[in-house]
């Protein structure tokens, strides 16, 4: 009995070992077959995969084209322009480089593609491969001249006025004619104020004679009638000195400014020269036309 039981156990062990080896061999063949065979794919998955592949190829092609166009722009764009490279949805717009403010000692470099300038530089024998360098100090500058306004006159006769206009025109001076009546200070008058009557004025004259005064005159008409004139002076200082002398003699004279109306033609002009007209020329005019002068005036705004 023990022998039969041992045989059954041995047979069972052999069967178990054989079955295990058979399963391992079958699984290895199946795995090898699965590796060599192509995988299955649905039609919907195939369409989406192909579309993605085509999009990726187009993106790569566009990127290569952008790289080529960028390289081409860098080679051909002028140095003084900024070039913006965009896709097909936008335009390529060049923009000029903004100018910079250089100091007096800085050099301004001008790079240009102008054919005429290049030809001129080539004819001068300069190297056209290098940028054109210009010192800022050599650049032209605007000069502002200070212009003053003058008047020449007065001229009493229009005939003499035309002659002076012609002489000034020969000197390149353009004039504007103006007629004016002005009240001008002519001098200073020292006198004894008007007395009640001419008889009273004669009594004062007798006193003047006794004190050695020889220059006097009784005014016979006007607002100063019966006044005694003691002298007329062109300067204020001369009039003040004479009045002081009369006061030392016991008299009480007064001093007034004297004015006169001046009518005549004036020539207005502008000039940036210093002097506006040569002194010899003005003196010659004053010798020909008595009483004229050249005066600086305020320019009209």
Secondary structure, 3 states (H helix, E strand, C coil): CHHHHHHHHHHHHHHHHHHHHHHHHHHHHHHHHHHHCCCCCCHHHHHHHHHHHHHHHHHHHHHHHHHHHHHHHHHHCCCCEEECCCCCCCCCCEEECCCCCCCCCCEEEECCCCHHHHHHHHHCCCCCCCCEEEEHHHCCCCCCCCCEEEEEEEECCHHHHHHHHHHHHHCCCCCEEEEEEEEEEEEEEEEECCCCCHHHHHHHHHHHHHCCCCCCEECCCCCCCCCEEEEEECCHHHHHHHHHHHHHCCCCCEEEEEEEEEEEEEEEEEECCCCCCCHHHHHHHHHHCCCCEEEEECCCC
